[in-house]
Amino acid sequence: MTNTPTTLLIDSFFDTDAQGNRHTLLELKRFRAKAQAQAHSLAISPNILIELLRPKNSTTIELRFYQHGQEIMNCGSGTLAAAHYCREVYASLWPLMLHSAGGEFKVNQQTPGLGLEIKNTFLYQTKKIKQAFWQYALAGHSRIQPVRTVQQVRGYTIVEYPSATDIAALCPRFQLLANLQSHAIIATAAANHEHRADYVLRYFAPRFGNPEDAATGSANFILLPYWQRRLKKNKLCGLQLSPLGGRFWGECTRRSLSLFGQTRTL
């Protein structure tokens, strides 16, 4: 292999009705200085930058992610995009483990697309609903129904609404959300029939320079056990109602969570 870094554009979690997240993957011998990676990330925004270290004698591949000039600890779409690249280039190393600051993921090759597997260790804490706050912060001037429940898990806030129509109508006040201590806000509801899914979501992280993400793998890992309990189903499909959209397939067991999505090189 040459010393020239490999650079690719890769989409993940796309479908016929969703464009998914777009990534710029850069394969390196060593991670660059953080300031250099941040500057590169700003230059290619809104693409997510993936830095992937060339494996030596290990089946674990190290990753770093940046978006809008900031390093991302958890990036499910970026991890899936890296798995797509490794399936093509490092097939001899399968089965693979991908490691980043957000943890370690086992890669599964299954229809539809590729899959990521992690341990099922999410614990949810129900919070008191402040209807006036959420109506002002998320709904804006939209006439939507009151929030059904608010829960927190690992620093993320899940806000469930009565219908998917409510999720599509949200008009967040990003400056207000950026002042919250939560890593991100995940707005969700049960899907309508036309969505061909079990649940829908939108993901807001203005505190980290990402007002609304297109297709968020980490959010769906959080929502899989949440909707498993609500819908009494182990296999689920989620649709992200962002402007670009993302589609996810998942499976829950007592010990593990698996998230699947389609990937492509551009």
N, C-alpha and C positions, 0 to 999 in steps of 0.2 A: 504494500500500500504506500502511496506517495505521501510526502510531507504536507501537501496542500490540503487544507481543511475541506471536508465534504459538507456541502450546504444543500438542503432540500426544502421544498415547500410541501407540507403534509396537512390534510384536513382530517379531522376525527369527529365522530358522532354525527355524521351527515346522513341524510336519507332523501327520498324523492321530494319531501316537503320541508327539508331542513338543510342548511348549508354547513352547519357545524362550526367548530373553531378552526382557525388557520394558524399553522405554526411554521416558523423558520428553524429548522434543525441544523445544528453545527456540530460536527464530530471533531474532537480535539484530542491531543495527547495529554493536555493538562488544562484545568480550568483557568480561565483568564482572571485578571484582577476584576473585582466587583464593579469598580467605576467604569471600566472598559465595557463590560457586559451591559451595564445599565445604559450607557450611551448608545450601544448597538440596539438595545431594546427600544429606546425612544425613536431611533431612526426608522425602525420597521413597524412601529405601532400602527394599527392595533394587533398585528400578529404577535403571538406568544413566541418568545425566543427559548429554544431548548439547547443547552450545552450538554453534549454526551461524550463521555470519556471512552476512548478506544479500549476495549477489554484486552487484558494480557493473558493471564492463565486462570481466569475466573469466569463463572457463569453469572455473576452479579455485575450489572452495569450501572455506573454512577451517573446521575442526572442533576442538572440545575435548571431552574425556570425563571424567566423574567418577563414582565409585561408592563407597558407604560412607564418604563424606567425603574421599576421596583422588582426585587426578587420575590418570587412566590414560593411559599413553603409547600403548599398542596396544590397539585395541578393534575387532575385526572385526565383531562383531554391531552395534555402534553405527554403524560406517561403512556397513554394509548398510542399517540403518534410515534413516540420512541420505540414502542413495541413493534409497530408496523415496519419501521426502518430496520430494526434488528432481525425481524423475521426474514427479510430479504438478504441482508448482508452477513448475518452471523447465525445462519440456520444450524450450523454444526454445534452451537452452544446450547441448543434447546434441551430441556426446558429452562427458560430464562427467569432471573429475578432482577427487577429494576428497583434501584434504591435512590432516594432523594431525601431532602430534609423532612418531608412529610411522612416518611416511612418506607417500608419495603412491600413491593407488589409482585405476586406470582403471575406470570403471563399464561393465559390459556388460549389455545387455538380452537375456535368453535364457531358454528353458525349461530347468529349473524356476526360476521367480522371477527375481531379479536376481543379477548376478555382479560380483565384484571381481577385478581382475587386478594382480599385482605381478611383479617380476623374480624368477627362480629363482636365488637366490644363497646358499642355505642350505648350510653345511658342518657335518658331524656329527663329533663326537669321542667315541669309545668310552671309557667309564670302567670302572675295576675295580669289579666287583660286590661290595658288602658285604652279603651275604645277611642276616646277623643284624640289621643296621641297618634295611634296608628292610622286613623281616618285622615288626620292632617298630614302625617309623614309619608304615607304610601298612596292614599287615594287622591289627594289634592282636591280638585273640584269635581271629581267623578262621583256619580251617584252609585255607589256599590254597597253591598250588604256588610253588616258589621263583622269583624274578625271572629272566627269560631274558637280558635285556641292559639296560644303562644307558648312555645317550648324552646328550651336552650339545650345545646349539646356541644361540648368541646369549643365553646366560645362563639358558636353560630346561633342565630335566632331563627326559628321556624315559625312563620306566621301563616296559619291555615285559614282560608276563606271558604264560604259556603259553595261557591261555584267557580268553574273555569272561566266563565264570562267576567267575573270579578278580577281574576288574575290578569286577563288581557287588557282590562280597563285601567289598571293602576298607573298613576302619574306621580312617581316618587319625587319628594323634595330632597335632592341628593346632598345639599349642604347640611340639612338637619341630620340625615342618616350618617354622614361622615363624622359627626360628633359623638356617635354612640360608641360604646366600648366593644360591641360585638364585632367579630371578624367580618361578618357579612350577614345580610338579611336574605332568607330563602322564603319567598312567598309561594304558596302551593294550594292546590285544591284537587278534588277528584275530577278526572277528565270527562268531557262530553263524548258522545258516540262518534262524532265526526273526527275526533282527534286520533282514533285508533290506538288508544293508550289507556292506562289505568289512572294516571295522575299527570298533572301539568305543574310547571314551576316557572319562576323567574328569579334571577340571582343578582343582588345588588351589593357591591363592595366599594362605594365611593371613598371610604377611609383609606383604601390602598390604591387609589387612582383608577379604579375600574367601576364606573357608574353602573353598567349592566353588562354581564358576561353573556356570550352567545350560547355556549354549550359547556356546562360545568360538571365534570365528572365527580369532583369531590362532593358537590351538593347532592348528587344522586346517590352516592354511597351513604350519605346521611339519611336520605329519604327512603331508601329501600326498606330498612326495618320499621321505619315510621309507618309507611303505607302497608307493609305486611300485616301489622297489628290492626290497622284500621279496616283493611279490605279482606283479611283472612286468606291471603294468597301468598304463595312462596315465589312465584314467577311473575314479574311485573314489567310493564313498559311505561316509560316516562317521556313526555314531550316538553321541551323548554320553549316557552312562548316569547323568546327574544326576537328582535327584528330579523336575525339570521336563522334562528331556530336550531335545535339539536334533538336527536332521538336516541333513547337509551333502552337497553334491555337488561334486566337484572334478576338475580336469584338469591334468596336468603335461606341459609340453614342456621342451626343453632351455633355453629362454630365459625362460619365464614360468610362473606358477601362477595358475589361475583357480578361485575358490571361489563356489559358487552356493547360494542358499537362498530360501525363501519368506518374504514379508513381508506385514504387514497393519496397517492403521490401526484402532484400537479406537474 
